[in-house]
Amino acid sequence: MIFLYIMIIGFFAAFIGSIAGLGGGMIFIPALLFLSQFYQEFSWVNPQTVVGMSLVVMVITGLSSTLTYMKQKTVDIQTGLLFLLAGIPGSLSGVWVNRFMAGETFYVYFGLLMIVISFMFTVRKKITDRHQMNKNKGFQRTFYVKGERYIYSYSLLPAMMIAFLVGFVSGLFGIGGGSLMVPAMVMIFGIPIHISVATAMFMILVSSFIGALAHLSLGHVIWEYALFFLPGAWIGGVAGAKTNQKLQGDTIERIFRVLLILIGVRLIWNGLM
């Protein structure tokens, strides 16, 4: 039964994460923390192992969804690589800090992060895709998606600072960083949502791989369980990327925002009690 739970969690975490460019950690980590409270089989779950396992799963999620998005030609590789220059050091810094987090502290901060991200999605939905925003600032990009031209740009220093922060949060909490990077790319840099999601998944693939290697070196990955997450994560990543192109995602995001708040409140409650 435990392995069935594991495969189901892997699928839904990857599916939802790939649709919205979140990476899947927002589902994966709370699900394991929840199950660890009721099932002895999940007694191995702690802030270190759950983050390490999450990053391993997100490598598979990122790979499957990125390959799908690349076929759809919605990944801005140049922008993704630029952001990764600062994101990777940030991710390694987050992994280092994660070693010192106690269980109760992890619950509280992770819960607060989920609530903050929920409100970031709310703000993001009030801002339309701006095809012609800030064309004269910093690096300029012209991108074509399904025959439509998008023009956007961003300044190097703010981009690097935000990418480092996103990488740090990714390594610290094992959430992949897309939950912060997608709203940042849309709201701050004016990058259209479909390009932001696809590029975020590419970044998640690379940064999660680096973070996973760091956690592997620290012994935070339990392979007898991790291997059962991977098939569901692969299928979920492909399915989510394909679904992203077919749906507007408004209804899914509304439900997801509510879930983030509910799960966040529950985690904070657990950490404080």
C-alpha atoms as one frame of an Amber mdcrd trajectory, in Angstrom:
protein
   0.000   0.000   0.000   2.828   2.409   0.816   4.265   2.077  -2.679   0.859
   2.775  -4.234   0.667   5.996  -2.203   4.164   6.859  -3.350   3.370   6.427
  -7.052   0.122   8.412  -6.752   1.903  11.256  -4.959   4.623  11.271  -7.620
   2.067  11.523 -10.425  -0.117  14.281  -8.974   2.847  16.313  -7.728   4.401
  16.248 -11.197   1.096  16.783 -13.014   0.051  19.863 -11.042   3.597  21.181
 -10.869   4.126  20.883 -14.609   0.859  22.661 -15.452   1.741  25.734 -13.398
   5.551  25.575 -13.581   5.884  24.776  -9.877   8.024  21.662 -10.079   5.800
  19.565  -7.836   7.405  20.116  -4.446   4.383  22.102  -3.283   2.359  18.875
  -3.441   5.068  16.310  -2.776   6.422  17.690   0.500   3.106  18.433   2.288
   1.767  15.029   1.221   4.721  13.190   2.775   4.650  15.332   5.912   0.941
  14.560   6.274   1.349  10.809   5.760   4.251  10.674   8.222   1.832  11.662
  10.992  -0.462   8.671  10.428   1.614   5.830   8.958   4.633   4.199  10.548
   5.898   3.327   7.059   6.623   7.035   6.516   8.601   7.456   9.731  11.704
   8.150   7.635  10.272  11.536   6.646  12.091  14.541   8.138  13.056  18.011
   6.811  16.242  16.659   5.257  14.989  13.457   3.611  11.754  14.983   2.324
  13.632  17.829   0.602  16.241  15.491  -0.845  13.583  13.109  -2.156  11.550
  16.023  -3.532  14.502  17.310  -5.554  15.152  13.846  -7.005  11.516  13.586
  -8.080  11.641  17.076  -9.577  14.589  16.104 -11.741  12.313  13.570 -13.435
   9.385  15.988 -13.501  11.577  18.724 -14.963  13.066  16.426 -17.596   9.766
  15.001 -18.832   7.942  18.343 -18.918  10.904  20.265 -20.400  11.200  17.816
 -23.277   7.478  18.238 -23.925   7.680  22.046 -23.753  10.696  22.052 -26.058
   8.663  20.185 -28.660   6.086  22.959 -28.318   8.943  25.545 -28.646   7.929
  27.530 -25.551  11.209  27.263 -23.583  13.392  30.407 -23.564  16.683  28.589
 -22.997  18.830  31.753 -23.088  16.806  33.410 -20.318  16.709  30.193 -18.315
  20.489  29.748 -18.456  21.057  33.377 -17.464  18.850  33.040 -14.400  20.508
  29.747 -13.501  23.915  31.446 -13.180  22.666  32.931  -9.918  20.045  30.287
  -9.132  22.483  27.397  -8.779  24.659  29.067  -6.087  21.449  30.036  -4.342
  20.225  26.440  -4.434  23.450  25.106  -2.937  23.257  27.736  -0.187  19.716
  26.600   0.596  20.795  22.966   0.831  23.508  23.943   3.305  21.073  25.893
   5.527  18.508  23.050   5.371  20.812  20.837   7.459  20.227  23.025  10.499
  16.430  23.174  10.375  14.468  21.307  13.061  11.145  19.660  12.190   8.929
  22.218  13.945  10.774  25.165  12.379  10.531  23.569   8.952   6.764  23.121
   9.279   6.195  26.756  10.260   8.377  28.350   7.595   7.191  26.034   4.871
   3.573  26.747   5.809   4.197  30.506   5.715   5.907  30.151   2.334   2.901
  28.328   0.879   0.523  31.054   2.027   2.761  33.786   0.597   2.964  31.953
  -2.737  -0.819  31.624  -2.808  -1.157  35.394  -2.569   1.530  35.843  -5.223
  -0.647  33.835  -7.595  -3.576  36.085  -6.724  -1.556  39.171  -7.619  -0.251
  37.534 -10.761  -3.757  36.928 -12.098  -4.499  40.647 -11.941  -1.682  41.371
 -14.367  -2.182  40.575 -18.039   0.546  39.244 -20.305   2.421  42.309 -21.530
   3.937  41.567 -24.932   5.610  44.950 -25.316   6.753  45.676 -21.743  10.097
  47.369 -21.003  11.550  46.868 -24.463  14.402  49.288 -23.852  15.726  47.904
 -20.566  18.549  45.395 -20.215  18.484  42.165 -22.194  15.860  42.161 -24.937
  14.183  39.002 -26.135  11.942  38.359 -29.113  10.182  35.031 -28.896   7.699
  33.319 -31.190   5.023  30.951 -29.892   2.602  29.431 -32.390   3.300  32.219
 -34.863   2.720  35.057 -32.387   5.604  37.390 -31.527   6.391  38.321 -27.911
   8.884  41.040 -26.951  10.154  41.422 -23.404  13.317  42.437 -21.559  14.911
  42.446 -18.131  17.798  44.105 -16.306  20.715  41.889 -15.311  21.175  42.821
 -11.623  17.505  42.452 -10.516  17.261  39.226 -12.501  20.342  37.780 -10.804
  19.180  38.808  -7.338  15.754  37.270  -7.804  17.229  34.105  -9.346  19.586
  33.680  -6.376  16.700  34.068  -3.916  14.571  31.577  -5.845  17.454  29.099
  -5.936  18.006  29.493  -2.201  14.343  28.771  -1.443  14.468  25.800  -3.818
  17.402  24.200  -2.008  16.055  25.060   1.440  12.519  23.739   1.006  12.854
  21.427  -2.016  10.012  23.093  -3.936  11.844  23.628  -7.224  11.641  27.411
  -7.251   9.053  27.658 -10.025   6.380  28.732  -7.560   8.385  31.929  -7.045
  10.061  32.254 -10.436   6.905  32.096 -12.558   5.168  35.032 -10.799   8.476
  36.955 -10.848   8.967  36.438 -14.576   5.395  37.508 -15.332   5.053  40.439
 -12.906   8.583  41.872 -12.873   9.984  41.020 -16.292   6.769  40.905 -18.351
   7.442  37.441 -19.776   4.227  35.810 -21.098   2.811  33.090 -18.876   3.253
  30.143 -21.267   6.906  31.036 -21.838   7.418  31.633 -18.100   6.016  28.223
 -17.147   8.012  26.335 -19.774  11.246  28.201 -18.974  10.697  27.688 -15.236
  10.448  23.934 -15.762  13.755  23.998 -17.665  15.338  25.905 -14.772  13.799
  23.482 -12.265  15.362  20.573 -14.156  18.867  22.036 -13.863  18.635  23.500
 -10.346  16.914  20.400  -8.943  19.647  18.217 -10.416  22.321  20.286  -8.658
  20.358  20.332  -5.403  19.647  16.605  -5.609  23.356  15.839  -6.014  24.083
  17.889  -2.902  21.435  16.044  -0.881  22.683  12.709  -2.227  26.159  13.518
  -0.957  24.644  14.236   2.463  22.745  10.912   2.516  19.277  12.488   2.435
  17.834  10.287  -0.347  16.330   6.881   0.505  16.427   5.046  -2.805  14.121
   2.168  -1.854  11.308   4.736  -1.746  12.604   7.308  -4.235  12.585   4.846
  -7.138   8.834   4.310  -6.741   8.162   8.045  -7.068   9.893   8.317 -10.421
   7.472   6.507 -12.827   4.515   8.550 -11.626   6.581  11.746 -11.790   7.582
  11.084 -15.407   4.021  10.397 -16.554   2.646  13.307 -14.542   5.229  15.727
 -15.946   4.384  14.879 -19.562   0.631  14.959 -18.895   0.847  18.303 -17.096
   2.863  19.952 -19.884   0.360  18.795 -22.507  -2.586  19.893 -20.377  -0.990
  23.337 -19.929  -1.411  23.995 -23.657  -5.078  22.976 -23.675  -6.415  24.790
 -20.595  -6.506  28.396 -19.483  -5.737  27.189 -16.003  -7.847  29.814 -14.156
 -10.042  27.276 -12.392  -7.098  25.028 -11.562  -5.142  27.953 -10.109  -8.095
  29.122  -7.988  -8.445  25.662  -6.471  -4.697  25.382  -6.077  -4.465  28.721
  -4.265  -7.075  27.574  -1.762  -5.234  24.291  -1.257  -1.971  26.148  -0.644
  -3.583  28.235   2.080  -5.260  25.253   3.762  -2.102  23.135   3.689   0.009
  26.084   4.830  -2.241  26.749   7.824  -2.189  23.053   8.717   1.617  22.914
   8.607   1.974  26.048  10.722  -0.466  24.579  13.257   1.546  21.337  13.398
   4.789  23.237  13.863   3.453  25.377  16.689   1.615  22.654  18.609
